[in-house]
Amino acid sequence: MKFLIPLVIFAFVVVALGQSNPPPPPAGGSKPPPPPPTGNPPPPSGGSQPPPPPPTGNPPPPVGGSKPPPPPPTGLF
């Protein structure tokens, strides 16, 4: 009977300490949630390019241009 009183006191102490201390976090912990996005979301990777402007005026000459016609033969050779 004498051992019953210290056992009850010990039980109350264990219960009181167990309620005041939260359980330890799991090993490795947990990452906090990422912050919510603010402002405009980033554009998608690559994205879509705007269409090229319509051509205006004369089209550019082909690369290299056109060669002038050869001179007419002179008949000396």
Secondary structure, DSSP 8 states (H G I E B T S, - for coil): -TTHHHHHHHHHHHHHHHHHS-----TT----------SS----SS----------SS----TT----------S--
